[in-house]
Amino acid sequence: MVIVERIPGSTAPQVLRVLATVEDWDFDEPWAKTTRESTGVGVVIGPRLVLTLASVVVGAVEPTVPLAPHQARAQIKAIDHDRDLALLELADSITAVWGIEPAALGPMPVTTDVLILIGHDEDARAAEIGHAVISKIGLTRYAHSQRHLLAVTFEARQPLHVGGDAVFRNGALIGLVMQRSTDDDQRGELIPPPLIQAFLDGVTAGKPTGVPALGIAVQPLDHPAARALVGLGAGEPGALVTRVDHGGTCDGVLQPRDVLISIDGQLVATDGSVLYREQTLKHYAVLGTRHLGDQITLAIRRGGKDLAVQVTLGPWLPLVYRARHDVPPTYLVFAGLVFQPVTRDYLTTWESWWDKGPKEFLNAYYWGERTAARRELVALTSVLEDPINAGYATFANESVVRVGEHVPRDLEDLGRLLDAAHGLVTIELSSGALIVLDADEARAATPRILADHGVLRDRA
């Protein structure tokens, strides 16, 4: 639950301030949480509905502060972390109680448009209005989800507001600013109307939120020799499939060395791009307005033959998960050894993690392949020191290669292997280091170690 409040004296009453008390997980100690205050903007889009950013309200807990006359409590009706959008629902009609008419969603802007940015000052004592011009329309990595999706990049004539901005043109809402440039407080990126409309349509239809992925990697087929190898003639479209992720949309349907020719009729160029909304973009741009569970048709060439295959769109399933909002961290403690799957959330415990994080983990983040044999990269992330694990703390932040003779598929599988072990158990790490413990003594010591370090459970 969150709080929305009117901004005093606002000339844009549809723009509200959103307040939330949120809980964040501590991935250094995955059993612990921290609490902070979060603020952002929301836009009234229905008699009881307010659109805001998922990054503002993720992890929201019940507010305990008393409400002022210009405030109202709201429930999170739907949240889409991929598109960084959330829909809040109030118990009473905003139109009836506050006299606010909902904003309409406008069309996709073009580069010649001048945008109106509406936010509020730091204390939300007044609404502030600014102007901006569009500098680029294309795919951008959304900081909240790490997905590359359609966005509008703009240059404002004034610094952007800390609490965010709602963006209008000709009185209609055309986006929410979801991130600012790290080196320029007047440059930002907004979520455009097609992604907002797709989110709202999905909520109305009762579909799962999120942006699907094909779960494949492709490479260009510009070189004549490569085209000849797969039977692609001069001038024919298509990009080469080089990888199919286990459990992904195309698992069991596509194969490496297939040529992806089109996605639901949208031709894929030899460089892997498509013409989407008059922009030349990566082929996955077409999925930004699709929904999980949708069925689409792919045209492929395999062994010189053209085929049409149908797939049901599923989520992105990388080996190393990107930000997993609303999903508590999973961990396992065995004799004080703390194991976790490597995720981007865990990597961010390093300052400048993309440079300072363990190189093994970064390599898996960027290039790791999820397979049936390895669905997660499981690592020893820390050691709760105790005499039983003496000497093993130096091996933290290495991945687990095998337990005995078995390779763990994921953290759950690692737990099964350790639970079933008796006598001496060996845990081999990526450096070649061996952790050797008496399995029965290790299990007996675990409750004592948990109590000594204030940890309630040995796994989650």
Protein Blocks (a to p, Z undefined) as FASTA:
>chain_A
ZZddddehiablkbccdddddddddfklmmbccddddddddddfbfkbccddfklmgoia
cdfbdcdfkbccdddfbdcfklopacdddfbdfklmnopacddddddddfkbccdddddd
fkopaccddddddfbdcddddfklopacdddddddfbdcdfkbpaddeehiafbdcfbdc
fkbckbccdddfklmmmmmmmmmnopaeddddehiacdddfbfklmmmnopaehiacddd
fbdcehiaknokacehiacfbgghiacdfkopaceehiacdfklmmmmmcehiacddddd
eehiacdddddddddddfbdcddehiacddddeehiacddddfklmmmpghkllmpcfkl
mmmmmmpccdfklmbdcddfbdcddfklgoklmmgoiacfbgcjbccfblmlmmmmmmmp
gcjdddddfkopacdddfklmmmmmmmmmmmnopabfbZZ
